[in-house]
Amino acid sequence: MNGKQCAMGTLCAMVLLTMAFIPVSHQPAPYDPWADMNEDGKIDIKDLAYTALRYGTLGDPTKTVYVKRMTYSWSAQFSLPRWVPLNLYNDTRGYDRFSIYVRVPSGDQIQVNIYSILYDHAEILDMFGVGGSNPSSVVKTYQVQSDQINIWMENSLQPYDVTVKVGVYATA
């Protein structure tokens, strides 16, 4: 056996041994929010395209980088009497978007208005009803357009108090 055959035999044995330890099934890596460039909750081709467009660009690696991925969230449960509106104000300065979650129990209905407030000037951002025959919940997401939002809820349909669960989640 010459040196070439010995080297080839050793190389083939190493390749076969390496392949024996490679797992057959592929398990995806856990979700990494830093890789989700458009923050839609999934890492897909859109995130890859964002990175590919910037491939090969140059910059100063010593430059200070400010990371804005801060979040804000709260939730609470309220008793909403008939004809008494509930106003919840939230400061949205520094955030890019916010989501609102509203849930009412089975058979109850309420009206929800979302106002965008900038310098004491309020504009209606959205109006929707929540409720019906089944327990009902609504999640809506908005771009931040002002310094503050006002969530205005009213029980104008039920002759009794309605229990309402409300949550707000904001991201920068």
Summary of the structure (lengths in Angstrom):
residues: 172
radius of gyration: 27.2
end to end distance: 67.7
largest distance: 96.7
contacts: 401
relative contact order: 0.22
helix: 16%
strand: 42%
